Amino acid sequence: MRASIAYLTTTSTTMPDLLPELGGAHRLELLGWHRGERAVYLSEDVGGALPLIHVVRTRGEHAGRMVAMRSWYEGDRADLARDLDARLTALRAELTPMEEVDPDAWMLTTRVVQRRALRLPSGGRPIRKFALQLVVEPLVTCGPAEPTRGRTVVTAYLRPRARLDRAWAIPGEPLALTRITYLGVPEGVGLDKQVALLVGRELH
């Protein structure tokens, strides 16, 4: 209890104006479903010149995890924008649109796994930093099978707040992709960042 009180009284829930702006909130946009790869592609606007492309696979070792396509950003930076545009154009031609569904069919639970005080180069009170566990699962399940839960740990700043705001059905699969928004950009009073999680759904 004493440690908790000390943490609350010696850290801040706002970011001082002395730090440079980080480019604003990060927005995650759904690109679509790749039938051949059994994967969902997403584009994240991180406030820079180029978006960051992610993939969430439904099969294999990294199934259910949002993985950045880092190989797309290797090579000569002068050619990067042109090459990325060409790759995105080719990718979009292979993607199937996904139907948006009611996110209230799933439940989000959060748990603070770790909390730390992040010291700033400008001095002053440290800001609050959290390792925040996110778990998404269906509200209603049918049958004896264990439902597919989406689970990840993210880094949140200032306040450990998160909400499940959108969901899309994956065509022909008993799965959906959910998007969770949390305070993941330490700028001002905290700005949004988003992550996608693969979860189970009932096929009708």
Residue, then its C-alpha position, 0 to 999 in steps of 0.5 A: m500500500r505504501a509503495s502504491i501511494a508513493y507511486l501515485t504521488t511522485t508521478s504525473t498523468t500529463m506530459p510536460d510541454l518541454l518534450p517535442e511533439l511525437g506526431g499525434a495519435h496512431r491510427l490503425e486502418l483495416l486493409g482486408w483479408h488475404r485468402g491465400e495467406r489466411a491473413v489480415y493486413l492493416s496499415e498504421d498511421v504513426g505520424g510519419a511520412l510512411p504508414l507501417i504495414h502489419v499482418v495478423r495471420t490465422r495459421g502458423e507460429h505467429a497466429g493471432r499476433m499483429v506483426a509489422m512487415r519490417s522487410w518492406y522498410e529495408g533498403d535505400r530510404a530514397d526509394l522507400a516511398r515509391d516501393l511501398d506505394a507499389r507494394l500496397t497497390a499490389l497487395r490491395a488488389e489481392l485483399t477481400p473486404m471484411e464485414e464490420v460487426d458489433p464489437d459488443a459481442w466481445m468483452l475486453t478485460t485489462r490488467v496492469v502487469q507492471r507499472r513504472a515511473l519514466r523519467l524525462p530528460s527535461g526533469g520534473r516529475p516522472i510520468r506513469k508507464f504501464a505494462l497493460q495486459l489486454v484480453v478479448e473473449p466472446l460474451v456468449t459461446c456455444g458448444p464445449a470447445e474453448p473459445t479463441r481469446g485474443r491476448t497481448v501486453v502493450t505499453a500504456y502511458l499516463r493512464p492504464r485505459a483501453r476500450l474495444d471499439r471496432a470488430w470485423a468478421i473474417p470471411g468463412e472463418p469462426l474468427a473476428l478481428t477486434r481493434i483496441t484503443y489505449l493510451g500508447v503515445p506519451e504526448g500531452v495528456g496521452l494520445d491513442k494507439q491501437v492494436a488488433l487481436l484475433v478472437g473467436r466468433e460464432l458462425h451462423 
